[in-house]
């Protein structure tokens, strides 16, 4: 679900993973039509990093 959100509304993904400042910056980038593609790529990358961090935390038992 978050992956679809990252493609269509990239700024919203940052708010769901707890990075509101990055979400605001992404929203500013997303306002321009040319900036939509980099914003979506950035959101997908941030989402993958978030998932990796959660897996590491679970593995370490935190």
VOLUMMAR-704345 format. One record per atom (N, C-alpha, C): residue in one letter; atom name; x, y, z. Coordinates in pm, 1 decimal. Each point is the difference from the previous one (the first is absolute). Layout:
<sites>
+-------+------+----------+----------+----------+
! balum ! guba !        u !        v !        w !
+-------+------+----------+----------+----------+
!     A !   CA !        X !        Y !        Z !
...
+-------+------+----------+----------+----------+
</sites>
This chain:
<sites>
+-------+------+----------+----------+----------+
! balum ! guba !        u !        v !        w !
+-------+------+----------+----------+----------+
!     X !    N !     82.0 !   -118.1 !      0.0 !
!     X !   CA !    -82.0 !    118.1 !      0.0 !
!     X !    C !     87.5 !    126.1 !      0.0 !
!     X !    N !    103.4 !     -3.5 !     81.9 !
!     X !   CA !     89.1 !    116.3 !      4.6 !
!     X !    C !     75.7 !     19.0 !   -130.6 !
!     X !    N !     23.4 !   -108.2 !    -71.3 !
!     X !   CA !     69.9 !     12.1 !   -128.1 !
!     X !    C !    -85.8 !     75.8 !   -101.3 !
!     X !    N !   -127.6 !    -28.7 !     -5.0 !
!     X !   CA !    -89.8 !     75.1 !    -88.0 !
!     X !    C !     -8.0 !    145.9 !     42.6 !
!     X !    N !     -0.4 !     20.5 !    129.7 !
!     X !   CA !     -1.2 !    136.4 !     52.4 !
!     X !    C !    127.9 !     72.9 !    -39.4 !
!     X !    N !    110.7 !    -70.5 !      0.4 !
!     X !   CA !    128.5 !     61.1 !    -36.6 !
!     X !    C !      3.3 !     41.9 !   -146.1 !
!     X !    N !    -72.8 !    -69.5 !    -83.5 !
!     X !   CA !     -0.6 !     34.0 !   -141.7 !
!     X !    C !    -97.1 !    114.2 !    -29.3 !
!     X !    N !   -118.9 !     -5.5 !     58.9 !
!     X !   CA !   -102.5 !     97.9 !    -33.3 !
!     X !    C !      0.8 !    124.2 !     88.5 !
!     X !    N !     30.8 !    -15.3 !    127.8 !
!     X !   CA !      8.3 !    112.5 !     93.8 !
!     X !    C !    128.0 !    -13.2 !     82.0 !
!     X !    N !    114.2 !     27.9 !    -61.4 !
!     X !   CA !    128.4 !    -26.0 !     65.8 !
!     X !    C !     17.6 !     69.6 !    134.8 !
!     X !    N !    -47.2 !    122.9 !     13.0 !
!     X !   CA !     22.3 !     73.0 !    124.4 !
!     X !    C !    -68.8 !    -67.6 !    117.7 !
!     X !    N !   -110.9 !    -67.7 !    -24.2 !
!     X !   CA !    -76.3 !    -62.3 !    108.1 !
!     X !    C !     74.2 !   -117.4 !     62.8 !
!     X !    N !     84.0 !    -66.1 !    -76.7 !
!     X !   CA !     76.2 !   -114.2 !     52.1 !
!     X !    C !     91.8 !     44.3 !    112.6 !
!     X !    N !     60.8 !    116.6 !    -14.6 !
!     X !   CA !     92.2 !     47.2 !    102.4 !
!     X !    C !    -71.6 !     26.4 !    131.8 !
!     X !    N !   -124.1 !     44.1 !     -7.5 !
!     X !   CA !    -77.2 !     20.8 !    122.6 !
!     X !    C !    -36.5 !   -132.8 !     64.6 !
!     X !    N !    -23.8 !   -104.3 !    -78.8 !
!     X !   CA !    -36.0 !   -129.9 !     57.0 !
!     X !    C !    119.8 !    -71.2 !     62.0 !
!     X !    N !    121.1 !     32.6 !    -44.5 !
!     X !   CA !    117.1 !    -66.0 !     58.3 !
!     X !    C !     68.7 !     87.4 !    104.6 !
!     X !    N !    -62.6 !    113.1 !     33.6 !
!     X !   CA !     52.1 !     82.5 !    109.2 !
!     X !    C !    108.5 !     97.8 !    -39.6 !
!     X !    N !     -3.0 !     49.0 !   -123.0 !
!     X !   CA !     98.6 !     98.3 !    -45.0 !
!     X !    C !    -72.9 !    121.9 !    -59.0 !
!     X !    N !    -61.5 !     82.0 !     86.0 !
!     X !   CA !    -83.6 !    110.0 !    -50.1 !
!     X !    C !     76.1 !    110.1 !    -73.6 !
!     X !    N !    122.4 !     28.8 !     38.9 !
!     X !   CA !     76.9 !    105.2 !    -67.7 !
!     X !    C !     32.8 !    -44.0 !   -143.0 !
!     X !    N !     38.0 !   -124.8 !    -15.7 !
!     X !   CA !     23.9 !    -52.9 !   -134.1 !
!     X !    C !   -129.3 !     -0.2 !    -80.9 !
!     X !    N !   -112.7 !    -22.2 !     66.2 !
!     X !   CA !   -128.9 !      4.5 !    -67.8 !
!     X !    C !    -32.0 !    137.2 !    -54.4 !
!     X !    N !     32.2 !    103.8 !     75.5 !
!     X !   CA !    -23.4 !    136.8 !    -45.8 !
!     X !    C !     91.1 !     33.1 !   -117.9 !
!     X !    N !    126.1 !    -40.3 !      8.9 !
!     X !   CA !     93.4 !     23.2 !   -110.8 !
!     X !    C !    -46.4 !    -75.6 !   -124.4 !
!     X !    N !    -46.1 !   -120.9 !     17.9 !
!     X !   CA !    -49.3 !    -79.8 !   -112.6 !
!     X !    C !   -124.9 !     63.4 !    -60.1 !
!     X !    N !    -86.0 !     56.5 !     82.0 !
!     X !   CA !   -119.5 !     67.2 !    -50.5 !
!     X !    C !     36.9 !    119.6 !    -86.5 !
!     X !    N !     99.0 !     75.4 !     43.2 !
!     X !   CA !     46.5 !    113.5 !    -79.2 !
!     X !    C !     56.0 !    -48.3 !   -133.6 !
!     X !    N !     74.3 !   -109.5 !      2.6 !
!     X !   CA !     53.5 !    -57.1 !   -122.7 !
!     X !    C !   -111.9 !    -54.4 !    -88.8 !
!     X !    N !    -98.9 !    -58.0 !     62.5 !
!     X !   CA !   -108.7 !    -63.7 !    -72.9 !
!     X !    C !    -94.0 !    101.4 !    -66.2 !
!     X !    N !     -2.9 !    121.5 !     45.8 !
!     X !   CA !    -89.4 !    101.3 !    -55.6 !
!     X !    C !     26.6 !     21.2 !   -149.1 !
!     X !    N !    125.2 !     -6.1 !    -39.6 !
!     X !   CA !     31.7 !     14.3 !   -142.0 !
!     X !    C !    -18.9 !   -135.5 !    -68.2 !
!     X !    N !    -44.7 !      3.0 !   -122.5 !
!     X !   CA !    -24.1 !   -124.2 !    -72.4 !
!     X !    C !    130.2 !    -74.9 !    -26.4 !
!     X !    N !    107.5 !     72.4 !    -27.6 !
!     X !   CA !    130.0 !    -62.5 !    -24.4 !
!     X !    C !     55.2 !    -60.8 !    128.4 !
!     X !    N !    -30.3 !     60.0 !    113.8 !
!     X !   CA !     50.1 !    -49.5 !    127.4 !
!     X !    C !    -74.2 !   -120.4 !     52.7 !
!     X !    N !   -112.1 !    -36.3 !    -63.6 !
!     X !   CA !    -78.7 !   -113.3 !     48.6 !
!     X !    C !     78.2 !   -130.5 !     -8.2 !
!     X !    N !     70.2 !    -21.5 !   -109.4 !
!     X !   CA !     75.3 !   -125.4 !    -17.8 !
!     X !    C !    111.7 !    -13.7 !    103.8 !
!     X !    N !     84.4 !    104.1 !     20.8 !
!     X !   CA !    101.1 !    -14.0 !    106.1 !
!     X !    C !    -62.0 !    -15.4 !    139.2 !
!     X !    N !   -112.6 !     65.2 !     23.6 !
!     X !   CA !    -66.3 !    -13.1 !    129.9 !
!     X !    C !    -48.6 !   -143.4 !     21.2 !
!     X !    N !    -54.5 !    -61.0 !   -104.0 !
!     X !   CA !    -47.1 !   -138.2 !     10.5 !
!     X !    C !    116.4 !    -96.2 !     20.8 !
!     X !    N !    108.5 !     22.1 !    -71.4 !
!     X !   CA !    118.1 !    -86.2 !     16.3 !
!     X !    C !     56.4 !     13.2 !    140.9 !
!     X !    N !      6.4 !    123.4 !     50.6 !
!     X !   CA !     49.1 !     24.8 !    135.1 !
!     X !    C !    -89.7 !    -67.1 !    103.2 !
!     X !    N !   -130.7 !      5.2 !    -20.1 !
!     X !   CA !    -93.9 !    -60.5 !     94.3 !
!     X !    C !     12.7 !   -152.3 !     -0.1 !
!     X !    N !     15.2 !    -59.8 !   -116.2 !
!     X !   CA !     16.4 !   -145.9 !     -7.6 !
!     X !    C !    130.2 !    -41.5 !     67.8 !
!     X !    N !    106.4 !     76.2 !    -23.0 !
!     X !   CA !    128.6 !    -29.3 !     63.8 !
!     X !    C !    -10.1 !     12.8 !    152.3 !
!     X !    N !    -63.2 !    106.8 !     47.2 !
!     X !   CA !    -14.9 !     20.1 !    144.6 !
!     X !    C !    -85.1 !   -110.2 !     61.8 !
!     X !    N !   -100.7 !    -44.5 !    -71.8 !
!     X !   CA !    -85.0 !   -108.1 !     48.8 !
!     X !    C !     78.3 !   -130.5 !     10.9 !
!     X !    N !     85.4 !    -27.1 !    -96.9 !
!     X !   CA !     80.1 !   -122.7 !      6.8 !
!     X !    C !     99.8 !      6.5 !    115.6 !
!     X !    N !     57.7 !    116.4 !     23.6 !
!     X !   CA !     91.1 !     15.6 !    113.2 !
!     X !    C !    -73.6 !    -17.3 !    132.3 !
!     X !    N !   -121.4 !     51.6 !      7.9 !
!     X !   CA !    -81.8 !    -13.5 !    120.4 !
!     X !    C !    -28.7 !   -146.7 !     29.2 !
!     X !    N !    -36.2 !    -75.0 !   -104.4 !
!     X !   CA !    -28.5 !   -142.2 !     18.0 !
!     X !    C !    125.4 !    -75.8 !     43.3 !
!     X !    N !    114.3 !     35.6 !    -55.6 !
!     X !   CA !    126.0 !    -64.2 !     37.5 !
!     X !    C !     33.6 !     28.3 !    146.1 !
!     X !    N !    -18.4 !    124.6 !     41.0 !
!     X !   CA !     26.1 !     36.6 !    139.2 !
!     X !    C !    -90.0 !    -77.0 !     95.8 !
!     X !    N !   -126.0 !    -18.0 !    -35.9 !
!     X !   CA !    -92.9 !    -75.7 !     84.9 !
!     X !    C !     41.0 !   -146.4 !     10.1 !
!     X !    N !     47.0 !    -57.1 !   -110.8 !
!     X !   CA !     45.0 !   -139.2 !      2.7 !
!     X !    C !    122.0 !    -16.4 !     88.7 !
!     X !    N !     91.5 !     94.4 !     -4.8 !
!     X !   CA !    119.7 !     -5.3 !     83.4 !
!     X !    C !    -37.0 !     12.1 !    146.9 !
!     X !    N !    -93.5 !     89.7 !     31.4 !
!     X !   CA !    -43.6 !     15.7 !    138.7 !
!     X !    C !    -63.6 !   -129.1 !     52.7 !
!     X !    N !    -81.3 !    -64.8 !    -83.9 !
!     X !   CA !    -61.2 !   -126.1 !     41.0 !
!     X !    C !    105.1 !   -108.9 !     20.5 !
!     X !    N !    101.2 !     -3.4 !    -85.4 !
!     X !   CA !    104.6 !   -101.5 !     10.0 !
!     X !    C !     82.9 !     17.7 !    126.4 !
!     X !    N !     19.8 !    125.2 !     38.5 !
!     X !   CA !     78.5 !     27.3 !    119.7 !
!     X !    C !    -83.2 !     -9.3 !    126.8 !
!     X !    N !   -132.1 !    -11.9 !    -15.6 !
!     X !   CA !    -85.6 !    -14.6 !    116.5 !
!     X !    C !    -28.1 !    127.7 !     75.1 !
!     X !    N !      1.9 !    111.5 !    -68.5 !
!     X !   CA !    -27.3 !    127.2 !     67.8 !
!     X !    C !   -145.4 !     34.6 !     -5.3 !
+-------+------+----------+----------+----------+
</sites>
